[in-house]
């Protein structure tokens, strides 16, 4: 007898068999499909599949895991190099070092170019600040030297009242200049 979507074992002329029936419709025409395999063949196939699942499949999973790890590691190597370079730049205060971008035209190369541009602007800013500090220091040394010498002359010297007044005017002039 036909039984829809039921796997069953039956005894036939060739021995025990597995039988599976499916009822279907196509273009409103009903029909049955029956699959039959001997129980001995099914057990051999199951044994082969079991061998594949227990021995071969874990090997391929391990192989895929190792391959995936190596591919991922090589994909992240440029990011690791960029991070190492950025750390060297940060810790060593060497703003002239740049991130190696290579010849690629991918997102990492674009990020490297962007970071290099940012480092160039930072380097220019620090050099401008250093130059400004040097210029300010130079501009302040001369008036401070004059003020100090005038104060020493007025306080400790044998200067008269007129000379002290002149020293105070000079100090005032140099202070205004600063």
VOTOR-800968 format. One line per 8 residues: number of its first residue (from 1); their letters; for each residue x, y, z of C-alpha. Coordinates in steps of 0.5 Angstrom, whole numbers, plus 500, padded with zeros to 3 digits. Layout:
NUM	a	X/Y/Z  ...
END
This chain:
1	xxxxxxxx	500/500/500  502/507/499  504/511/505  505/519/504  512/521/506  513/515/511  520/511/511  518/504/512
9	xxxxxxxx	522/497/512  518/492/507  520/485/506  521/483/498  523/478/494  530/481/494  530/481/502  529/487/506
17	xxxxxxxx	528/494/503  527/501/505  521/504/501  519/512/501  513/514/498  511/522/496  504/524/493  505/530/489
25	xxxxxxxx	501/534/484  503/537/477  499/542/473  493/539/477  495/532/475  496/527/482  501/522/482  506/518/487
33	xxxxxxxx	513/517/487  516/511/490  524/511/492  526/504/494  533/501/496  535/495/499  537/495/507  544/492/505
41	xxxxxxxx	545/498/500  543/503/505  547/501/511  553/501/507  551/508/504  550/510/512  557/507/514  560/511/508
49	xxxxxxxx	557/517/510  559/516/518  566/515/516  566/521/512  562/525/518  567/522/523  574/522/520  574/526/513
57	xxxxxxxx	569/532/515  573/534/522  579/534/517  576/539/513  573/543/518  580/544/521  583/545/514  578/551/513
65	xxxxxxxx	580/554/520  587/554/519  586/557/512  581/562/515  586/564/520  592/565/515  588/569/510  585/573/516
73	xxxxxxxx	592/574/519  595/576/512  589/581/511  590/584/518  598/585/517  598/592/514  593/594/519  598/592/524
81	xxxxxxxx	604/595/521  600/601/521  599/601/528  606/600/530  608/605/525  603/610/529  606/608/536  613/609/534
89	xxxxxxxx	611/616/531  607/617/538  612/615/543  619/617/539  616/624/537  619/623/530  614/626/526  618/625/520
97	xxxxxxxx	616/618/519  610/616/515  606/610/514  608/606/509  602/605/504  605/601/498  602/601/491  595/598/493
105	xxxxxxxx	589/603/492  584/600/497  581/603/503  588/601/507  592/605/503  587/611/503  587/611/510  595/611/510
113	xxxxxxxx	595/617/505  590/620/510  594/619/516  600/621/513  597/628/510  595/629/518  602/628/520  605/632/515
121	xxxxxxxx	600/638/518  602/636/525  609/637/523  608/643/520  604/646/526  610/644/531  615/647/526  611/653/526
129	xxxxxxxx	610/653/534  618/652/535  620/657/530  615/662/533  617/660/540  624/661/538  623/668/535  619/670/541
137	xxxxxxxx	625/668/546  630/672/541  625/678/541  624/678/549  632/677/551  634/684/548  629/688/552  630/684/558
145	xxxxxxxx	637/685/558  636/693/557  631/693/563  636/689/567  642/693/566  638/700/567  635/697/574  642/695/576
153	xxxxxxxx	645/702/574  639/706/577  639/701/584  646/700/585  650/705/581  653/712/583  647/715/579  644/722/580
161	xxxxxxxx	637/723/580  637/725/573  640/719/571  635/715/575  630/718/571  633/717/564  634/709/567  626/709/569
169	xxxxxxxx	624/712/562  629/707/558  625/701/562  619/704/561  620/704/553  623/697/553  617/694/557  612/698/552
177	xx	616/695/546  615/688/549
END
